[in-house]
Amino acid sequence: MTHIALPVGDLDRSIAFFSEFTPLEVLEQFGDDAGRSAWLCQEGDPGHPFVVVLVDFTSTTGSPHPVLSPFAHLGIELPTRRDVDELAARAERAGCLAAPPQQLPPPVGYVCMLSDPDGNIIELSYGQGVYDAFAARFGAGADCSAPAGGSDERRR
């Protein structure tokens, strides 16, 4: 996977939200007569990029576009439980905390939910084990870029 694309009603407001409440930062911005867009990403392995594409279509600027709700969400695993608590406290002060931090049974872990300016749900978590499961299956530094069933030399 390389990206997920979400329509937004106000690109600048959405960029500000993601910059404040997630580890995502702007990688690129684009614009034309149809609208404006931005690629947001978290610093990481350049061999396996994943971006959140935010698109503000000129024809619908100003209208909210909730796509990920009530359960659908973007999940972001944070390094510590304290990180979840700190971002949840900031989100509560900003009025965008959708669900306070809580410990849930495995594999969910310690999570809270935020609502972005368009009403999309962003899950911040600690302890889900995604990174551990990935490392256990593919090993540290594994290259999973070859298509399944492909004949790429790296898969032999």
URNOR-V451708 format. One record per backbone hydrogen bond with DSSP energy under -0.5 kcal/mol. NH is the residue of the N-H (numbers start at 1). CO is the residue of the C=O. E is the energy in kcal/mol with one decimal. If there is no record, write none. Layout:
NH:CO:E
NH:CO:E
This chain:
4:51:-1.6
6:53:-3.2
8:55:-2.9
14:10:-2.3
15:11:-2.8
16:12:-2.2
17:13:-2.1
18:14:-2.6
19:15:-2.5
20:16:-1.9
21:17:-2.6
22:18:-1.5
25:41:-2.8
27:39:-3.5
28:39:-1.1
30:37:-2.7
32:35:-2.5
35:32:-1.1
36:56:-2.2
37:30:-2.4
38:54:-2.1
39:28:-2.8
40:38:-0.5
40:52:-2.5
41:25:-2.6
42:50:-0.5
48:45:-1.9
49:46:-0.5
51:2:-2.6
52:40:-2.7
53:4:-3.2
53:51:-0.6
54:38:-2.6
54:52:-0.6
55:6:-2.4
55:53:-0.5
56:36:-3.3
57:55:-0.7
58:34:-2.8
60:57:-1.7
61:57:-0.7
61:58:-0.7
62:9:-3.3
63:60:-2.2
69:67:-1.0
74:121:-1.9
75:73:-0.5
76:123:-2.8
78:76:-0.5
78:125:-3.7
84:80:-1.2
85:81:-2.2
86:82:-2.9
87:83:-2.3
88:84:-2.4
89:85:-2.2
90:86:-2.0
91:87:-2.6
92:88:-2.5
93:89:-2.1
94:90:-1.8
95:91:-0.7
95:92:-0.9
96:91:-2.7
97:91:-0.7
98:96:-0.7
98:113:-2.2
99:113:-2.0
102:111:-2.1
104:102:-0.6
104:109:-2.4
108:105:-1.8
109:104:-0.7
109:105:-0.5
110:126:-2.6
111:102:-2.4
111:109:-0.6
112:124:-1.9
113:99:-2.2
114:122:-2.8
115:96:-2.7
116:114:-0.5
116:120:-2.8
119:116:-2.3
121:68:-2.6
121:72:-0.5
122:114:-2.5
123:74:-3.1
124:112:-2.3
124:122:-0.5
125:76:-2.4
126:110:-1.9
133:129:-2.7
134:130:-2.5
135:131:-2.5
136:132:-2.5
137:133:-1.9
138:134:-3.0
139:135:-2.0
142:139:-1.6
144:142:-0.7
150:147:-2.3
155:152:-1.8
156:153:-1.6
